[in-house]
């Protein structure tokens, strides 16, 4: 499902128990200097990631100050995040001129400890190639580095490298719990383009070798993925970014099932197997 760019007025774009992706939660919070935003999401662990701007975060009396260092856009510096336990009461205060802050969440039933992720805590991987039109960079905010500290939530930022090209290829899905070949992970994306008038396409093919759907994605588009194979692409001449939320049904580690028709392409894309191993 495609949710067109809009002003959500700091209300969840993907709320709890969403009928399509019930394992996910997603909000975008926009504040000006000195403004505060409070939230509590029972039944979901969350992660706060400023897209731009700087915020102070307080979680049940525990403070994480000066979170976020990007000013112009998501390409302007490295991400930072704060993990928020299930149902915790949170206050976010904007300390820069303004902020746009992502709040990602996954359904979970245990209360863990809050922590922040900065600098060396970000797990980076780059794979693909210009020749295969699959060159991209991933910055895992809640990835393998924090596997023992998080319940079911995976949070990453994905960038196309260069202008134009494919992401999420070879086509894969993760909509059914059938270990060891696949896990059920609901997924939510929020896209950005540089320049911001760029755009792309999100494919969704529910059955191998049968026609699927395609969505025209723009700067600020949100995509909710419940099932099916789902590669996406940026138009030539534009860079693409997407903020990625994955919530597992029975485990945190993601096991992707690659579309049989295209699975042989795994052998043609440099570094892709290392990328797959990082979604843990």
N, C-alpha and C positions, 0 to 999 in steps of 0.2 A: 504494500500500500504506500502511495506517495502522499505526504502531507506538504502542501505548498508553503513556501516561505510566507510568514505572517508575524505580526506582533502578538506574541502570546501573553503579554502583560504579566510576565513572571508566573504564569500558571502552567502546570505540567502539560507538555505536548503529548507525552505518553504517560498516562496516569496509572496508578496501581490497578491490577487486575484488568488490564486492557484486553478486550476480547480477542485481538489478533496476536499480541505478544505479551501474555500475562506475566512472563518471567522478567520483563524489562520495565524500567522507569526512566523518564527523561524530561528534564526541564532546562530552559534557558532563562537565566536571571540577568537583567540589565539594571545597573545601578549607577548613580552619580556619587561624587565624593561625599562621604559622610552618611550616605544612605545605608540602611541595614535591611537585611532580609532574614526571616526566621523560617525554619521548616522542621518537620518531623515526619518520617515515612515509616509507619509501623509495618513490619513484615518484609522490609527491603533494606539491604545494606546499600550504601551510596558512596559516590566518589565525586569530589568537587574539583573541577579543573577550569581555571580561568582561560577562556579563549584569548581575551585581551584584558589588560588592566591588572590591578593588584588588590587583593582583599586580605583582611584578617578574618580568621575562622575560629570560633569557639564552640567546642563540643562538650556539653555537660561539664563545664568548668576547665576543660583542657584547651589551651590556646595554641594556634599555629599562625604566626604573624607573617605578613609580607609574602603571601602566596601569589605567584604569577609575576612574570617579567616582560610580557609581550605588550606592545603598544599599538602598532599599526594593524596587524592581522595575525593569523595563526602561523605565518611563515617568519614572523619577526621574533625569533628566539625559541628557546626550548620549553616544553610543557612542564608543569608542576601539578601535583594533586594532593588531596587529603582524603584518606579513607574514613568513612563515617559508619559506625556500627549500626546494626538494625535498630530502628525506632528511636535513635538518639535525637535529642533536641539540639539544633544547630543555629548559630547566628553568624551571618556573613556580613562584614562591613567593608564598604568600598573605601580604599585609601588613596587611590589614584583619581585622576579627573573623572574617569568613568570606567566601567567594566562590563564585559559580557562574559558570564560564567556558566559553564555547563555543569549540570548535576546528573550523573549517570547512576542507575540503580539496577539491582537484581534481587529477585525474591530469595529469601533465606530465613532460617528459623533459629539461628544461634547468634548470641551477642559476643562480638570479639572486641579487640582494643583499637582505638583510633591511632593513626600514624600518618606522617606526611612522606611524600615522594618528591625528591628534588635531585638535580645534578646526576650523580652516578647511579641513583636509584632507577633512572629511566633505562629500559632495556631496548637497545636499538638494533635493527636488522635491515639490511638492504639486499635486494635480490632482483632477478630479472635482467633484461638487457634492452638496449635501444633497438637492436636487430629484431627481437621477438615482440617488440611493442608492449613489454610487460615490466618495464623498469620502475620500481617503486621502493619507497622507504617506509618503515614502520617504527613508531616510537611507542613501546608498551609502557603505559603508566602503571596499571595493575596487571602485570604479566607474570612470567615465570619467576622473576626475582622475589615475588611476594606471595608465592603459592601457599605457604603455611600460615599466612596472616589474614587471608581473605576466604570468604565462603564459596560463592558461586560466580562472582563478578569478574569479568575481564574488560579492561578499558584501554583503548589504544587510539593513536592518531596515525592515519595512513596518508601518504603523499605520493602522487605520481611524480616520477623524476623526469624532468624535461616537460615538453608541452605536447599534450595529447597522449594517447595510449590507454591500455587496458589494465584493470585491476580486478582481483578476484578470479583470475583465470589461471589454470584450467577451471572450468565451471565446477562448483562443488555445492553440496548441501549439508545441513546438520539439523534435520527436523525429526529424527526418530532415534529413540534410545535402543540401540542394538549392538552393544559392545561385543567384540572389539572393533567393529568396522565403522561405527557412527554413534554420535551422541546427539541428544536434543538440546540445542541452544537457540533460544530466541535471540534475534539480532536487530538493533536499531542503529541507523546512520544519520549523521547530519553533515551535509556537504558544504564546502566553500570552494570558490574558484578565484584564480588570479590571472588576469584582471577579473574583477568581481562580476562583470557582465558575461563571463564565460558560462558554459553549460556542458552537459553531457547526457548520458543515457544509462539507466539502470535496467538491466534485463532480469526477468524472472521466468524461468522455464520449469514448470512443475513436473513434467515427465520428459524423460530422455527421448529426443527425436520427435517430439510433438510441439506445435506452436505454443509459445508462451505470451507473456505480456512485456511491455517496455514502457518506462516512465521517463519523461523529459525532466531531468534534474537541473536545478539552478542554484545560485548562491543562497544558502539558507534552507534548501530542501531537506526534509526528513523522510527517510525510508524505513518502514517496518517490515521485517522479513520473518514470516512464520514457517514457510516451507518452500522447497524448490531450489534449483540451481540459479545463482545470482551474480554473474559478472557485471561490471560496470565500466564505462569508458568516458574519457574527456575528449572534447572536440580538439582537433589539431590547433595549436597556437595558444592553448590554455593549460595552466596547471590546476590540478584537482587535489583537494584534501577532504578526508572525511573522518569525523569523530565516531568511534565505533564502540558500541555497548553490546556485550554478550552475556547472557544469563543462562546458566546450565540448569537442567531439570534435576539431575541426579549426581552430577559431579562438576567440578570446575574445569578440568582439562577438556579442551575441545578436540573431538575426533571428526575430521571432515571426510565426507564420502564424495569422491570425485566422479563426475559424470562419465559413464563408461565410454561414450562416443569420443570424448576429448582426453581421457585419462593418459593416453600415450604422450601428451604434450608435457607431462611432468618431467620427462627425460630431456626436454629441449630448453627448459628455462633455468638458467644458472642460479644456484642458491635457493631454489624454492623448497627443497626438502629441509633445509635449515630453518626456513621461515615457518614451515608447518610445525616443527618441533617446539617453536617458541610459544605457541598458543596453549599455555598450561596454567 
